[in-house]
């Protein structure tokens, strides 16, 4: 899949925003991990590294809080950008 295919339209961004708010309201940590990762992917595809890392950080924190395995992958992505230390040392 190319970066162009990963870009999020304004309508999709609005829907994603509302889904994130709903997941927060429901305290659905697993859903928050996935939604923030989707937002990060979109910003990454747009070339907006700072925004991508912000969303990756949110996904990572919720993954840690939820105890989901995806925390490792999210940490690796943040490390690759120089925004986090590796979990395993």
Secondary structure, DSSP 8 states (H G I E B T S, - for coil): --HHHH---HHHHHHHHHHHHHHHHTT-HHHHHHHHHHHHHHHHHHT-HHHHHHHHHHHHHHHHHHT-THHHHHHHHHHHTTSS--S--
